[in-house]
Every structure is written in C-alpha cells, then in structure tokens.
Amino acid sequence: MPKGVPLSHENILSNLRSGLKTVNLNQSDVLYGILPPFHAFGFTISTLLGILSGLRVAFSPDPTDGKKLVKGAEKWGITVLGGAPTFIKGMLGNATNDQLKTLRLCVTGAEKAPPELFQMMNKLGKKDCLLEGYGITECSPILTMNHVGKPLKGVGEPIEGVELLIVHPETNEILPKGAEGHILARGPNVFSGYLNPGITPPFISILGKEWYKTGDIGFLDENNCLTISGRLKRFIKVGAEMVSLAAIEDTLLKIAVEKNWKVENEGPNLAISAKEILGEKPKIFLFTRFDVSVEEVNKYLKESGFSNIVKISSVTKLSEIPLMGSGKINYRGLDETYIKMENI
C-alpha cells in the first residue's frame, strides 16, 4: 500500500536549487512538462521548476501518447525534457531528427534507462543530450545526476548538499569504494518520516549522523559516481548467492539489442519476477513482448557470466508489460495476475 511522504518547502526548494546548478539551464530554454504532478519528479520538475526559475514551459497532458508528445515538442521548439524512460522511448519512437532538432538536454529518471533508449537517442543524432539520474520520492526526489559534458557513469554524482553512504545490507558496516551494498542518503532534501502510523522509521544512525535507508543496492566508484544494482527487495537468494532480478533484466535488454530481437519502441520490452518457495530453489519468471525460448535465454545468461544456478523457469509473452502511473513497471500487478493466478 502507498506510504504518505510529507515533503517540506525546504526539502523541495533545496533540491531544485541543487538541480539547477547541475543542468545549466539558460533564458532561451523551453522545458517540456510531460509528467503528471502526482509524484515527486512530475511535481518538482514539470510543475514547480518553471514557476520558480522563470523558465518557459510547454505542457502535454498524456506522457503515454508518443505521437502527441512529438507534435508538441516540434510546435514549441522544446530544448529541455525530463521524464521516465518508458515515456521518453514512446516519444522518440515517433519522432524524426527534424522534429527534435531543438532538443539539447534530456534528463531521465524514475527507473533505469534501458540500452535501447540510448540507441534511439544516437539514431536521432542526440547522443550527448541524454543524462541519467537517480531519485526517490522521500528525497524530493533527486539524489544524483550525470553532468553535461562529462562521460556518463552510472546514475552520476550526488548533487550539491547530498551525502551518500554504502553499508552492508545486514550488518550496516560501512563499505569501501567499489563495494556493493545498501545505499544510505542524507541532506536537506530528505523528508522527516512517513505519515502512516505504525511504519518502522526508515532512518539509521551511523557516525553520529542520521541516514535515510533508500532500499536500493549499489556502489560508489573512485570518482563518487553511483551505480545502481537494484532494489533490495528485488534480490533473491539462490543457494548461497544473492541474485539481482534487475541485473538479469539489464543483461537481457542488452542481449535483445545485440541479437536483434524484435523490441518495441514504446513501453518496456521485458520484466523479471520471482517466487521463493520454502525448501525449494526459487523460480525466476521472464515476461516479454517478443518471441524467445527458455533455452535461448538461459544460454545467453550463462554466456554473459551468470552462474549455472541462475536460470529462467518460464517465459510468458504479453502484448504489453503493465505499468504504474509513474511509468515504472508494475511488478506487483505481474505477480498477482500471472504468478498467483497460475498458482506457480
């Protein structure tokens, strides 16, 4: 069930101040507001950013309507775009180079950017305008972002005022650079706690400071750039090994591009879900929008470096992968509709 996340004026304003220092906007820019205002990315970037900065904004009401998004982008000569990868893919898939000739900066977040998104940008001659960031509603929402003119590294560096710490998921021991663990965050943009009564506080005290437990797994490199491995709850234990379902998805998306599997421009092309069974090996399920066999998938996963214990149990082809309103994959819907329904 949803959790109530109260964001203060200071949370939001501090996040926007830091974000503006990262993206280097100018007076001639036109921001394209395509995100709904019911989640933090849409509320702050698509709604408040223009009001507070004086930036011109052109709005389009439905981020799932790729054709209409392209028409609006061409009509208003938009230069800056922010959105979830799913929505941006739908727009790019309906655009020509000329229609997006004014676009100079595209910031994506809310979910991991798939390889085909970068490929589509390259095809439109916009290789250097796509920047990936990382944020959470509880953090107003931006935590990290790649910088214009710098090589893309994971989801970028923490924005001004944000501190990140990587700790062991079970012991909370501080881990060194390059070691994968639970991502903790602190800063003026981090909320004070959930509205819902009875929820365990999502904070932990380390080195005399209070940190927000993001629930994400990742690591910081020597340049303080963050790479996300996936949600803590989207890891399963197979034998003695912790397996990231997001890592399997990322690998299969790259393979899909390499093998020229018939991927769609609009919406996600695959999703991974799993079920842990008491006394048995967990089952991993692949949902796709293209034809592929279990044997093919497991062969390519092995060739990509996954151990023999990581194997897909079944492949289900769907006409579309279910989404939530924010553009993220609805994994709970997948589980309830297909896994529980089949009593797997």
Secondary structure, DSSP 8 states (H G I E B T S, - for coil): --------HHHHHHHHHHHHHHH---TT-EEEE-S-TTSHHIIIIIIIHHHHH--EEEE-S-TT-HHHHHHHHHHHT--EEEE-HHHHHHHHTT--TTTTTT--EEEE-SS---HHHHHHHHHTT-TTTEEEEEE-GGGSSEEEE--TTS---TT-EE-TT-EEEEE-TTT--B--TT--EEEEEESTTS----SSTT----EEEETTEEEEEEEEEEEE-TT--EEEEEEGGGEEEETTEEEEHHHHHHHHHHHHHHTT----SSS--EEEEEE--TTS--EEEEEESS---HHHHHHHHHHTT--TT--EEEEEE-SS--B-TTS-B-HHHHIIIIITTTT-
